[in-house]
Structures are given as structure tokens and as C-alpha cells.
Amino acid sequence: MGDKHLQSAWQSGTGDAKNQRSNIDRKFWIALLLYAVLGAVAWFTMDEGKVLVAGRFVQMRWIPLVVLGGFALRTVLARSAERIRSEGQK
């Protein structure tokens, strides 16, 4: 729903699109900050136990960091894709 409004604002050339773009950028940085906070919380609250992964022992505290890193990567790629799409519509 928000993407369609953003696209229509870009197409109409209103100043509202610039405000929404800065709002999206702000949400992006907040999301990355929260991923970092969650990673720190997971690191300091998990035990140093080891689990067998693909034939190797891995510390358990690395598992949530890998998952959160995947989410952060997905967020970065989605933002990049949206910027590319919006540049193509200009």
C-alpha cells in the first residue's frame, strides 16, 4: 500500500515523495540498528555451548547472528532494489 502511494507521488512530482523517501531511509537505518541490538542481546545472553553443524562444531551464539545477518542482508537488498526501481520511473 505504501509503495503504490510512493510511486504515485514520484510520478506526480510532488514534494510529498521526498518526505516519504526520507521516511523510508529513516526506517531502514532504524531496522539495521535494531538488528545490531538484537545481535548483541543474543550474543550476551546465549551460552557458549557448541552444536554440530555440517560436520563441524559451532558455538551456539553464532547461529542467531547468522540468521539476523540474513535478515539485514535482505533489508539492504530490498532498499537497493526500491531505489533502482524508483530511478527507473523518473
Contact map, one row per residue, 1 for C-alpha under 8 A:
111110000000000000000000000000000000000000000000000000000000000000000000000000000000000000
111111000000000000000000000000000000000000000000000000000000000000000000000000000000000000
111111100000000000000000000000000000000000000000000000000000000000000000000000000000000000
111111110000000000000000000000000000000000000000000000000000000000000000000000000000000000
111111111000000000000000000000000000000000000000000000000000000000000000000000000000000000
011111111100000010011000000000000000000000000000000000000000000000000000000000000000000000
001111111110000000000000000000000000000000000000000000000000000000000000000000000000010000
000111111111000000000000000000000000000000000000000000000000000000000000000000000000000000
000011111111111110000000000000000000000000000000000000000000000000000000000000000000000000
000001111111110010000000000000000000000000000000000000000000000000000000000000000000010011
000000111111100000000000000000000000000000000000000000000000000000000000000000000000000011
000000011111110000000000000000000000000000000000000000000000000000000000000000000000000000
000000001111111010000000000000000000000000000000000000000000000000000000000000000000000000
000000001101111111000000000000000000000000000000000000000000000000000000000000000000000000
000000001000111111100000000000000000000000000000000000000000000000000000000000000000000000
000000001000011111110000000000000000000000000000000000000000000000000000000000000000000000
000001001100111111111000000000000000000000000000000000000000000000000000000000000000000000
000000000000011111111100000000000000000000000000000000000000000000000000000000000000000000
000000000000001111111110000000000000000000000000000000000000000000000000000000000000000000
000001000000000111111111000000000000000000000000000000000000000000000000000000000000000000
000001000000000011111111100000000000000000000000000000000000000000000000000000000000000000
000000000000000001111111110000000000000000000000000000000000000000000000000000000000000000
000000000000000000111111111000000000000000000000000000000000000000000000000000000000000000
000000000000000000011111111100000000000000000000000000000000000000000000000000000000000000
000000000000000000001111111110000000000000000000000000000000000000000000000000000000000000
000000000000000000000111111111000000000000000000000000000000000000000000000000000000000000
000000000000000000000011111111100000000000000000000000000000000000000000000000000000000000
000000000000000000000001111111110000000000000000000000000000000000000000001000100000000000
000000000000000000000000111111111000000000000000000000000000000000000000000000000000000000
000000000000000000000000011111111100000000000000000000000000000000000000000000000000000000
000000000000000000000000001111111110000000000000000000000000000000000000000000000000000000
000000000000000000000000000111111111000000000000000000000000000000000001000000000000000000
000000000000000000000000000011111111100000000000000000000000000000000000000000000000000000
000000000000000000000000000001111111110000000000000000000000000000000000000000000000000000
000000000000000000000000000000111111111000000000000000000000000000011001000000000000000000
000000000000000000000000000000011111111100000000000000000000000000000000000000000000000000
000000000000000000000000000000001111111110000000000000000000000000000000000000000000000000
000000000000000000000000000000000111111111000000000000000000000000010000000000000000000000
000000000000000000000000000000000011111111100000000000000000000110010000000000000000000000
000000000000000000000000000000000001111111110000000000000000000000000000000000000000000000
000000000000000000000000000000000000111111111000000000000000000000000000000000000000000000
000000000000000000000000000000000000011111111100000000000000100110000000000000000000000000
000000000000000000000000000000000000001111111100000000000000110010000000000000000000000000
000000000000000000000000000000000000000111111100000000000000000000000000000000000000000000
000000000000000000000000000000000000000011111110000000000000000000000000000000000000000000
000000000000000000000000000000000000000001111111000000000001100000000000000000000000000000
000000000000000000000000000000000000000000001111100000000001100000000000000000000000000000
000000000000000000000000000000000000000000000111110000000011100000000000000000000000000000
000000000000000000000000000000000000000000000011111000000011100000000000000000000000000000
000000000000000000000000000000000000000000000001111100001111000000000000000000000000000000
000000000000000000000000000000000000000000000000111110001111000000000000000000000000000000
000000000000000000000000000000000000000000000000011111111100000000000000000000000000000000
000000000000000000000000000000000000000000000000001111111100000000000000000000000000000000
000000000000000000000000000000000000000000000000000111110000000000000000000000000000000000
000000000000000000000000000000000000000000000000000111111000000000000000000000000000000000
000000000000000000000000000000000000000000000000000111111100000000000000000000000000000000
000000000000000000000000000000000000000000000000011110111110000000000000000000000000000000
000000000000000000000000000000000000000000000000011110011111010000000000000000000000000000
000000000000000000000000000000000000000000000001111000001111111000000000000000000000000000
000000000000000000000000000000000000000000000111111000000111111100000000000000000000000000
000000000000000000000000000000000000000001100111100000000011111110000000000000000000000000
000000000000000000000000000000000000000000100000000000000111111111000000000000000000000000
000000000000000000000000000000000000000000000000000000000011111111100000000000000000000000
000000000000000000000000000000000000001001000000000000000001111111110000000000000000000000
000000000000000000000000000000000000001001100000000000000000111111111000000000000000000000
000000000000000000000000000000000000000000000000000000000000011111111100000000000000000000
000000000000000000000000000000000000000000000000000000000000001111111110000000000000000000
000000000000000000000000000000000010011000000000000000000000000111111111000000000000000000
000000000000000000000000000000000010000000000000000000000000000011111111100000000000000000
000000000000000000000000000000000000000000000000000000000000000001111111110000000000000000
000000000000000000000000000000000000000000000000000000000000000000111111111000000000000000
000000000000000000000000000000010010000000000000000000000000000000011111111100000000000000
000000000000000000000000000000000000000000000000000000000000000000001111111110000000000000
000000000000000000000000000000000000000000000000000000000000000000000111111111000000000000
000000000000000000000000000100000000000000000000000000000000000000000011111111100000000000
000000000000000000000000000000000000000000000000000000000000000000000001111111110000000000
000000000000000000000000000000000000000000000000000000000000000000000000111111111000000000
000000000000000000000000000000000000000000000000000000000000000000000000011111111100000000
000000000000000000000000000100000000000000000000000000000000000000000000001111111110000000
000000000000000000000000000000000000000000000000000000000000000000000000000111111111000000
000000000000000000000000000000000000000000000000000000000000000000000000000011111111100000
000000000000000000000000000000000000000000000000000000000000000000000000000001111111110000
000000000000000000000000000000000000000000000000000000000000000000000000000000111111111000
000000000000000000000000000000000000000000000000000000000000000000000000000000011111111100
000000000000000000000000000000000000000000000000000000000000000000000000000000001111111110
000000100100000000000000000000000000000000000000000000000000000000000000000000000111111111
000000000000000000000000000000000000000000000000000000000000000000000000000000000011111111
000000000000000000000000000000000000000000000000000000000000000000000000000000000001111111
000000000110000000000000000000000000000000000000000000000000000000000000000000000000111111
000000000110000000000000000000000000000000000000000000000000000000000000000000000000011111
